[in-house]
């Protein structure tokens, strides 16, 4: 290669490397501009959406729904828009179709009190509505409102073979949800927001088909009374049910599924394993047990008898001191002071009676 061309090539290479280094140092020394993200404000009106899953029959409360910004192009005429819909008028309505969390609430998914089908929509799946008559005494003096939960108490008089009465009351059903009082399904309030307490003659409650049958029979047995439950009772009973294993929560259940299971367990009406009180538990002059079997020969001056015990004679209870004489499986109660002759006579009668029973048994075996 020509020496002159080689020198020119090396010189061009040096110039190119120097230019590249100079350009690198110049760009590295300059501060890089900071990029600032500009948040775009959401556009569109606020529509009413569900804050949690609302199954069919849920009564709308203030903590169940809220307004949320929604894209203008997705807004429909059936949505409740902030500024156009009255939030107060929606409280107390019932969900007709299931609404998932975050889904807009539509006008067709709610039923207002007084509308056709409101009571049927308020019932949970598989539940029934029954109505019982009440008074100011049996209906908690009007302090029962739609949405409250009550227990049902049956008061009755049980009559024995001799016409003696046993007065008793028992809690036959628990945790019943009140749907309506008389024909009103909503709570009446005044202009200043105070609840109006008024007397009513009937109460409609949500029950299972089996409990509906029990209430129909209970109305023919005695008098039904309502006792208002505390709001904290359901939570305490739910915790006891979970601890006892009566409520099964799957390990792979989502938060929404667990909430649905717990809500169903808290709203479940209770039957069986209830408490009761008899007249003897309230007053010492009332009977504590069922009247005994057998007659007393027309003696109406006898004292209240004890409960019937197998193997003990059902003769009238004497008014004075007594002696119990047992022969085999038979026990005879004999008053003290009737004389030894009477005592021996009663013992002889008991033994003869046992002998006759034995002879009959032998005859039967033959």
C-alpha positions as CSV (number, residue, x, y, z in Angstrom):
1,X,0.0,0.0,0.0
2,X,1.1,3.5,-0.7
3,X,2.6,5.2,2.4
4,X,0.7,8.4,1.8
5,X,-2.7,6.5,1.8
6,X,-1.8,4.7,4.9
7,X,-1.1,7.9,6.8
8,X,-4.4,9.4,5.7
9,X,-6.3,6.3,6.8
10,X,-4.8,6.3,10.3
11,X,-5.4,10.0,10.6
12,X,-9.1,9.6,9.7
13,X,-9.4,6.8,12.2
14,X,-8.0,8.9,15.0
15,X,-10.3,11.8,14.2
16,X,-13.3,9.5,14.2
17,X,-12.4,8.1,17.6
18,X,-11.8,11.5,19.1
19,X,-15.1,12.8,17.8
20,X,-16.9,9.9,19.3
21,X,-15.3,10.4,22.7
22,X,-16.0,14.1,22.6
23,X,-19.7,13.5,21.8
24,X,-20.0,10.9,24.6
25,X,-18.6,13.3,27.2
26,X,-20.8,16.1,26.1
27,X,-24.0,14.1,26.3
28,X,-23.0,12.5,29.6
29,X,-22.4,15.8,31.3
30,X,-25.9,17.1,30.4
31,X,-28.6,16.3,33.0
32,X,-31.4,14.0,31.8
33,X,-34.8,15.7,31.8
34,X,-37.3,14.1,34.4
35,X,-40.5,12.7,32.9
36,X,-43.6,13.7,35.0
37,X,-46.7,11.6,34.6
38,X,-49.8,13.6,34.3
39,X,-52.8,11.8,35.9
40,X,-55.9,12.0,33.8
41,X,-58.9,12.9,35.9
42,X,-61.7,10.4,35.3
43,X,-64.5,11.7,33.3
44,X,-68.2,10.8,33.6
45,X,-71.0,11.0,36.2
46,X,-71.2,9.1,39.5
47,X,-73.5,6.1,39.5
48,X,-74.8,3.9,42.3
49,X,-72.8,0.6,42.7
50,X,-72.9,-2.2,45.2
51,X,-70.2,-2.1,47.8
52,X,-70.5,-5.9,48.4
53,X,-72.4,-8.8,46.9
54,X,-76.1,-8.3,47.3
55,X,-78.1,-11.6,47.0
56,X,-81.8,-11.7,46.3
57,X,-83.9,-10.6,49.2
58,X,-81.2,-8.2,50.7
59,X,-82.7,-5.0,52.2
60,X,-80.8,-2.0,50.9
61,X,-79.0,-0.1,53.7
62,X,-76.7,2.9,53.7
63,X,-73.6,0.7,54.0
64,X,-74.6,-1.6,51.1
65,X,-74.3,0.9,48.2
66,X,-72.3,4.0,47.3
67,X,-71.8,6.4,44.3
68,X,-68.7,5.8,42.1
69,X,-67.4,7.6,39.0
70,X,-68.4,5.8,35.8
71,X,-67.3,6.3,32.1
72,X,-69.8,8.5,30.3
73,X,-70.1,6.1,27.3
74,X,-71.0,3.2,29.6
75,X,-73.8,5.0,31.5
76,X,-77.3,3.6,30.9
77,X,-80.7,5.0,31.6
78,X,-81.5,2.4,34.2
79,X,-78.6,3.5,36.5
80,X,-79.1,5.7,39.6
81,X,-77.0,8.8,38.9
82,X,-75.8,11.1,41.7
83,X,-77.8,14.3,41.8
84,X,-80.7,12.8,40.0
85,X,-81.6,9.9,42.3
86,X,-82.8,10.3,45.9
87,X,-80.6,8.1,48.1
88,X,-83.0,8.2,51.0
89,X,-85.9,6.8,48.9
90,X,-83.7,3.7,48.0
91,X,-83.1,2.7,51.7
92,X,-85.4,-0.1,52.6
93,X,-85.9,-1.4,49.1
94,X,-85.2,-5.1,48.4
95,X,-82.9,-6.6,45.8
96,X,-84.9,-8.5,43.2
97,X,-82.0,-9.8,41.1
98,X,-78.5,-10.6,42.5
99,X,-75.9,-7.8,42.3
100,X,-72.2,-8.5,42.5
101,X,-69.7,-6.2,44.2
102,X,-68.9,-3.2,42.1
103,X,-71.8,-3.7,39.7
104,X,-74.1,-0.7,39.1
105,X,-77.5,-0.9,40.7
106,X,-80.3,-0.7,38.2
107,X,-83.9,0.4,38.7
108,X,-85.2,-3.0,37.7
109,X,-83.1,-4.8,40.3
110,X,-84.8,-3.2,43.3
111,X,-88.4,-3.4,44.6
112,X,-89.7,-0.6,46.8
113,X,-92.1,-1.2,49.8
114,X,-95.6,-1.2,48.6
115,X,-94.8,-2.4,45.1
116,X,-96.2,-5.6,43.8
117,X,-94.0,-8.5,44.6
118,X,-92.1,-6.7,47.4
119,X,-92.8,-9.3,50.0
120,X,-91.9,-12.2,47.7
121,X,-88.6,-10.5,46.8
122,X,-87.8,-9.9,50.5
123,X,-88.0,-13.7,51.2
124,X,-84.8,-15.6,50.9
125,X,-84.5,-18.8,48.8
126,X,-86.6,-21.6,50.3
127,X,-88.2,-19.3,52.9
128,X,-91.9,-18.6,53.6
129,X,-93.9,-15.7,55.1
130,X,-96.4,-16.3,57.9
131,X,-98.5,-13.9,59.8
132,X,-99.5,-14.2,63.5
133,X,-101.9,-12.0,65.5
134,X,-100.4,-10.0,68.4
135,X,-101.5,-7.4,70.8
136,X,-99.7,-4.6,72.8
137,X,-98.8,-7.2,75.4
138,X,-97.7,-10.0,73.1
139,X,-96.0,-7.8,70.5
140,X,-93.5,-5.9,72.7
141,X,-95.8,-2.8,72.9
142,X,-95.1,-1.9,69.2
143,X,-91.3,-1.8,69.5
144,X,-90.9,-4.4,66.8
145,X,-90.1,-3.0,63.3
146,X,-89.5,-4.6,59.9
147,X,-86.0,-6.0,59.8
148,X,-85.9,-6.8,63.6
149,X,-85.4,-10.4,64.8
150,X,-87.6,-12.0,67.5
151,X,-88.1,-15.2,69.4
152,X,-91.6,-16.8,69.7
153,X,-93.0,-17.9,73.1
154,X,-95.9,-20.3,73.4
155,X,-98.0,-20.1,76.6
156,X,-100.5,-22.9,77.3
157,X,-102.4,-24.8,80.0
158,X,-102.0,-28.6,80.1
159,X,-104.9,-30.4,81.8
160,X,-104.4,-33.8,83.4
161,X,-106.8,-36.8,83.8
162,X,-108.3,-35.2,86.9
163,X,-108.8,-31.8,85.5
164,X,-105.8,-30.3,87.2
165,X,-104.0,-27.7,85.2
166,X,-100.3,-27.2,84.5
167,X,-99.5,-23.7,83.2
168,X,-96.3,-23.4,81.1
169,X,-94.6,-21.3,78.6
170,X,-91.7,-22.2,76.3
171,X,-89.6,-20.6,73.6
172,X,-90.4,-22.7,70.6
173,X,-88.7,-20.6,67.9
174,X,-85.7,-18.2,67.7
175,X,-84.2,-15.7,65.4
176,X,-87.2,-15.0,63.2
177,X,-86.9,-12.0,60.9
178,X,-89.8,-9.6,60.9
179,X,-90.9,-8.7,57.4
180,X,-93.9,-6.5,58.1
181,X,-96.2,-5.2,60.9
182,X,-99.8,-5.1,59.9
183,X,-99.6,-4.3,56.2
184,X,-96.6,-2.0,56.5
185,X,-93.2,-3.2,55.3
186,X,-91.3,0.0,56.2
187,X,-90.5,1.9,59.3
188,X,-92.4,5.2,59.7
189,X,-90.4,8.3,60.6
190,X,-91.2,11.9,61.3
191,X,-89.8,14.9,59.6
192,X,-87.0,15.2,62.1
193,X,-86.0,11.5,61.5
194,X,-87.5,10.0,64.7
195,X,-89.0,6.6,64.5
196,X,-92.8,6.4,65.1
197,X,-93.8,3.7,67.5
198,X,-97.4,2.5,66.8
199,X,-99.6,-0.4,67.8
200,X,-100.2,-3.2,65.4
201,X,-102.4,-6.3,65.3
202,X,-100.4,-8.7,63.1
203,X,-96.7,-9.5,62.5
204,X,-95.4,-11.2,59.3
205,X,-92.2,-13.1,59.7
206,X,-89.8,-15.1,57.5
207,X,-89.6,-18.8,58.3
208,X,-88.8,-22.1,56.8
209,X,-91.7,-24.4,55.6
210,X,-91.2,-26.6,58.6
211,X,-91.4,-23.7,61.0
212,X,-94.5,-22.4,59.2
213,X,-96.2,-25.7,60.0
214,X,-95.2,-25.4,63.7
215,X,-96.6,-21.9,64.0
216,X,-99.9,-22.9,62.4
217,X,-100.2,-25.7,65.1
218,X,-99.0,-23.4,67.9
219,X,-101.7,-20.9,67.3
220,X,-104.3,-23.6,68.1
221,X,-102.6,-24.7,71.2
222,X,-102.2,-21.5,73.2
223,X,-101.1,-17.9,73.1
224,X,-98.1,-16.7,71.1
225,X,-95.9,-13.9,72.3
226,X,-92.9,-12.2,70.7
227,X,-89.6,-11.3,72.5
228,X,-87.3,-8.9,70.8
229,X,-83.7,-10.1,70.2
230,X,-80.6,-8.0,70.7
231,X,-78.5,-7.2,67.7
232,X,-75.4,-8.7,69.4
233,X,-77.1,-12.1,69.9
234,X,-76.7,-13.2,66.3
235,X,-72.9,-12.5,66.3
236,X,-72.4,-14.4,69.6
237,X,-74.4,-17.4,68.5
238,X,-72.5,-17.4,65.2
239,X,-69.2,-17.6,67.0
240,X,-70.5,-20.4,69.1
241,X,-71.7,-22.3,66.0
242,X,-68.3,-21.9,64.3
243,X,-66.5,-23.1,67.5
244,X,-68.8,-26.1,67.6
245,X,-68.2,-27.0,64.0
246,X,-71.8,-26.3,63.0
247,X,-70.8,-23.8,60.3
248,X,-68.4,-25.3,57.7
249,X,-66.1,-22.8,56.0
250,X,-64.1,-24.3,53.1
251,X,-60.4,-23.6,53.1
252,X,-60.4,-22.5,49.5
253,X,-63.4,-20.2,49.8
254,X,-63.0,-16.6,48.7
255,X,-63.8,-13.7,51.0
256,X,-67.1,-13.2,49.3
257,X,-68.1,-16.8,49.6
258,X,-67.2,-16.8,53.3
259,X,-69.3,-13.7,53.9
260,X,-72.2,-15.3,52.1
261,X,-72.0,-18.5,54.3
262,X,-71.7,-16.5,57.5
263,X,-74.6,-14.2,56.5
264,X,-76.8,-17.2,55.8
265,X,-75.8,-18.8,59.2
266,X,-76.7,-15.6,61.1
267,X,-80.1,-15.3,59.4
268,X,-81.1,-18.9,59.9
269,X,-84.2,-19.4,62.1
270,X,-83.8,-21.7,65.1
271,X,-86.0,-24.5,66.3
272,X,-85.6,-27.1,69.0
273,X,-83.4,-27.1,72.1
274,X,-85.5,-24.3,73.5
275,X,-86.2,-23.3,77.1
276,X,-89.4,-23.5,79.1
277,X,-90.9,-22.4,82.4
278,X,-93.8,-24.0,84.4
279,X,-96.0,-22.5,87.0
280,X,-94.0,-24.1,89.7
281,X,-90.9,-22.3,88.5
282,X,-92.7,-19.0,89.0
283,X,-94.9,-19.5,92.0
284,X,-94.7,-22.0,94.8
285,X,-98.4,-22.4,94.7
286,X,-98.4,-23.7,91.1
287,X,-97.7,-27.1,89.8
288,X,-94.2,-28.0,88.5
289,X,-94.9,-31.3,86.8
290,X,-97.7,-33.0,84.8
291,X,-100.7,-34.1,86.9
292,X,-100.4,-37.8,88.0
293,X,-102.4,-40.6,86.5
294,X,-105.3,-42.3,88.5
295,X,-108.2,-41.1,90.6
296,X,-108.4,-40.0,94.2
297,X,-112.0,-40.9,95.0
298,X,-113.3,-37.4,94.6
299,X,-111.0,-35.9,97.2
300,X,-110.6,-32.3,96.1
301,X,-108.7,-31.2,99.2
302,X,-105.5,-33.0,98.6
303,X,-102.2,-31.2,98.2
304,X,-100.4,-30.9,94.9
305,X,-99.1,-34.3,93.9
306,X,-95.6,-35.1,92.9
307,X,-94.6,-36.4,89.5
308,X,-95.8,-40.0,88.7
309,X,-93.1,-42.6,89.5
310,X,-93.2,-46.1,88.1
311,X,-93.7,-48.7,90.8
312,X,-95.2,-46.3,93.3
313,X,-98.9,-46.5,94.1
314,X,-101.0,-43.7,92.7
315,X,-103.2,-43.4,95.7
316,X,-104.1,-40.0,97.0
317,X,-101.3,-38.3,98.9
318,X,-102.2,-38.2,102.6
319,X,-102.3,-34.9,104.4
320,X,-100.3,-36.1,107.4
321,X,-97.1,-38.2,108.0
322,X,-96.7,-41.3,105.9
323,X,-94.8,-44.5,105.8
324,X,-93.6,-46.2,102.5
325,X,-93.9,-50.0,102.6
326,X,-92.2,-51.9,99.7
327,X,-93.0,-55.4,98.7
328,X,-91.2,-56.5,95.5
329,X,-91.9,-54.0,92.8
330,X,-94.8,-52.4,94.6
331,X,-94.5,-49.4,97.1
332,X,-97.5,-48.4,99.2
333,X,-97.7,-45.1,100.9
334,X,-99.6,-45.5,104.3
335,X,-100.6,-42.6,106.6
336,X,-99.2,-42.8,110.1
337,X,-101.9,-43.0,112.8
338,X,-104.4,-45.2,111.0
339,X,-103.5,-48.1,113.3
340,X,-101.5,-51.2,112.9
341,X,-104.5,-53.1,111.7
342,X,-104.9,-50.7,108.7
343,X,-101.3,-50.9,108.0
344,X,-101.2,-54.7,108.0
345,X,-104.4,-54.7,105.9
346,X,-102.9,-52.6,103.2
347,X,-99.7,-54.7,103.2
348,X,-101.8,-57.9,102.9
349,X,-103.8,-56.4,100.0
350,X,-100.6,-55.5,98.2
351,X,-99.2,-59.1,98.7
352,X,-102.4,-60.7,97.6
353,X,-102.5,-58.5,94.6
354,X,-99.0,-59.6,93.7
355,X,-100.0,-63.2,94.2
356,X,-103.0,-62.8,91.9
357,X,-100.8,-61.3,89.2
358,X,-98.4,-64.2,89.6
359,X,-101.1,-66.8,89.3
360,X,-102.4,-65.1,86.1
361,X,-99.0,-65.2,84.7
362,X,-98.6,-68.9,85.4
363,X,-102.0,-69.5,83.8
364,X,-100.9,-67.7,80.8
365,X,-97.8,-69.8,80.5
366,X,-99.8,-73.0,80.7
